[in-house]
Amino acid sequence: MKIAIASDASGFRLKEHVKQVLREAGHDVTDVASSGRMRPCAITRRASFWRAPL
């Protein structure tokens, strides 16, 4: 399964752990988190790119 994951700075350590667990379970994980220079609204737009259609 393809999974996109992101977090803000406060969730970075948890995100890294979750990525590892998902990859070990055989999933294709893409980290779409900001580089720290992006504004929150840009992160929201970037995350919406990965949202699957309902």
Secondary structure as GFF3:
##gff-version 3
##sequence-region A 1 54
A	DSSP	beta_strand	2	5	.	.	.	ID=ss1
A	DSSP	three_ten_helix	9	11	.	.	.	ID=ss2
A	DSSP	alpha_helix	12	24	.	.	.	ID=ss3
A	DSSP	beta_strand	28	31	.	.	.	ID=ss4
A	DSSP	alpha_helix	40	50	.	.	.	ID=ss5
###
